[in-house]
Amino acid sequence: MRKLLFITFFLLFSEIVLNAQSYRPDWKSLDTRKVPEWFHNDKFGIFIHWGVYSVPSFSRVVPDGYSEWYWCNYNDSTRQNYKAVREFHHRTYGQNFTYDQFVPMFKAELFNPDEWATILKNSGAKYVVLTSKHHDGFCLWPSKEANQSWGRAWDAVSAGPKRDVLGDLTNSVRKAGLKMGYYYSLMEWYNPVFKKNKAAYVNEVMIPQFKDLVTKYKPSVIFSDGEWIMQDSEWKSPEMIAWLFNDSPVAKEVVINDRWGKTTRKSHPSTYYTSEYGSGMDKSVVWEENRGMGQSYGYNRMEKLIDYKTSRELILMLSDIVSRGGNLLLDIGPAADGTIPVIMEERLTEMGKWLAINGEAIYGTTPWKHDKQWSAGVRPVVEGGNYQTSYDISQLVVPVKGKAFVEMFFTRKNADLYSIVPYYNTTLTVNGLDTEKITSVKILGLTRQIQWKKEKNKLLINLSNLNPGDLSNNIFVLKIENAF
């Protein structure tokens, strides 16, 4: 009996060991781990840039007009915002006012994490990514590495808000049923240790700080950044990721992006690829577009109404991105007092209302063979690229006589095809279908029946019994059942 029990135990233990994946600290091994499935399904997340830079909250409104770069813009004469930031700073705060003097002004006195979580939940987003620290190195959670390396109070518990704002928001976001992740900058512009000895910074500050963040708060997403000045080997990124995939408390769930070294971006299937104010990527890779509603991530008081995307434009953006297999990480920049600017809350609320009706065509979908349907005519030349392109899908759906425009976007789920239509028309034609299997066509959120018929490889739809007001934000979804 003892021998039998020993053999049984040995076999079970062996099976556990064999089934347990262990990743070596090299990309060949790390890339055998695929991006967890939840990321493919959730599609829509909210980025939050909030920190000391939220006090001045200033940048010129231009491409790459990022207000969170305030400190660097002030110091670096090669930056396009250098002159404007210095003039603003000297005029407003004086020439002798230093960046660290903003810290006591970052009070977050109106910060209500439950209120934030409600707004984020109501947006229809499924995950949240908060800046745990940006390139200025100021941490939103208690970090001894930050305080020791800077030689002063340099986290939100020791200074500024005097509370663990990251931990408080994390608890509220998870209580609301959303996943929580963190942006983490590898680099810190002016960290004394980093400036003196980069290897010492990596070993003594960055790695233990990163492990502390992950171990304490257990993120579902790590959005790494600030990687471009050194190779991944100098950052010791493969070693850090191996720990993340093997031994961290989020080894199975965590999703990571592609920013881990000067030459690592867009090259590793264990990461998702980042497009930043870009045109995105194709459906052959896992990718996410990240951008603000205006031209900045951090709150920029210089942005006016005209600089913000409308809720319609944001819904079109989401539809376009998901049709091509991507995710959207849409940024908001709260104010230093801890309030979410009303215009940002309004945009999120409107997106949430649309997704409450049409989210079936977004969440858990995959791309179809065609991501969109163009009208007849000459197609416009679209600028490609994953950083600061002029790509604007809201312009490509506008009907222009003699030119091609986007008539609809497609996603699919199991046997059903979804057609996201940007404009109401009395008649619609969906091309390229095998119409034999189709059993029904309906508009999501609408109980009224619509008229449709099959014609070879086309689906002809008559909406003349509807009014534009029947359709949410004038962007509606046709659900074509049993299309495959």
Secondary structure, DSSP 8 states (H G I E B T S, - for coil): -HHHHHHHHHHHHHHHHHHS----SSHHHHTTS---HHHHHH-EEEEE--SGGGTT----SSTT--GGGHHHHHH-TTSTTHHHHHHHHHHHT-TT--GGGGGGG---TT--HHHHHHHHHHTT-SEEEEEEE-TT--BSS--HHHHHHHTS--BTTTSTT-S-HHHHHHHHHHHTT-EEEEEEES--TT-HHHHH-HHHHIIIIIHHHHHHHHHHH--SEEEEE--TTS-HHHHTHHHHHHHHHHTSTTTTT-EEBS-SSTTTTT--TTSBEEEESS----TTS-EEEEEESSS-SS--TT--GGGS--HHHHHHHHHHHHHTT-EEEEEE---TTS---HHHHHHHHHHHHHHHHHGGGTTT-B--S-SEEE-SSB-------SBS----HHHHTS-BTTB--EEEEEEEETTEEEEEESS--SEEEE-S--GGG--EEEETT--S--EEEEETTEEEEE-TT--GGGSGGG-EEEEEET--
